[in-house]
Amino acid sequence: MDFDVRSGKLVVSRTSPNDIGMRDLYVLVDDLEEQTLLNGQSLTLHLSPGQHTVKVTNRLFTTQAEFDLRERESVRFVASNRAVGGFFSFLFVLGGTGAYRVTLDPVPS
């Protein structure tokens, strides 16, 4: 996608102190190429104004969010693999998967 001065910016970071730091996260925005997001990294994409969807997955769990981007606006999200506590963590261990989930939290402007 070519950069347009009117475009907006999407920033997805993996900087949450609650991230367990395991498994890569993969970010998909609309029909663009998938990007890998490692713990501590950020990803910045310039997008045309309008409605967009961002999806984050670790290949086991997936979450997504829709957002409306205006000209020259920045929209930010923090993605993470976050530990799950309580009874559900026991079920995850029994099922052979990690006791965590993928989160995608909007960052207020």
N, C-alpha and C positions, 0 to 999 in steps of 0.2 A: 504494500500500500504506500503510495506517495504521500509525503508530508505536505500538508496544506496549512497555511498560517491560520486559517479559521478552525482547524481541527481542535478537538478536545483531547484530553489526556486521561488514560486509565493507568493507575498505578496499583499493582498487586504486590504486596510485600509479605515476606515470611519472617517477621521479626518479633512475633509474640513471645513474651517470656513464658507463656504456658505451653508452647510447642515442645513436644517430646523429642524432636530432632531426628526421628526415625522416618524412613521411607521418603522418597522423592514425592513432590507434588507436581501435577501436570495441569497447566492452565490452558483452557480453550476459550477463545472469545469469538463469538459468532462463527463464521466459517474460516477463520484464519488458522494458520499452522499452529499446532500445539507447542507450548513452551514448557520447559522443565524449570521448576522453582525449588532450589535447594534451601536448606535452613540458613537464615541470615541474609538471603538475597531479596532483591526487588526486581520487578519487571515493569517497564513503562512502555505503553503502546499509544500511538497517536491515532485517533479514530475520528471518523466524520461525525458531525452532530446527528443525534437521533437515538432511537431505542437500540440497546445492545444487551447481550447475555454473556455473562462470564461463568464458566464452569470450572471447578477445581476437583481433581480426583487423585487418589493415591493408588488406583487400580482395584482397591477393595471397597472404598467408600467414596461417594461423590456428593457434592453440594453445588448449588448454583444460585445466581442472583441476576435479576434484570435491573437495568438502570437506564435513565434518560440522560444523554450527554448534550450539553449546549456548547455553542462556539466558545473556544478558548477556556473552557471549564476543565477542572481536574476532579476526577472521581477516584477515591482511594478505598481499597479493601485490604484487610489483613487476613491471610490464609494460614491455617495451621493444622497439624495433626495434634489433637488435644486428647489427653487421657480421659477415660470415662471411669467414674467411680461407682462404688456401691455394687448392688446385686448384678447389674448388667456387665460389669467387668468380669465377674465370675463366669457368666455365660459366654462371653467372648473367648476366654481362655479355654473353656471346654470345647468350643467350636473350632479351636485351632487358629484363631486370628488374634491380632493384638487388641488390647483393651483401650482403643482410642477411636476417634472419629475425626472427620475432616470438617473444619469450620471455615466460614467466609464471612467476616464481620466488616460492615461498612465503617469507614472512618469519617466522623462528622467534619464538615468543612470549616 
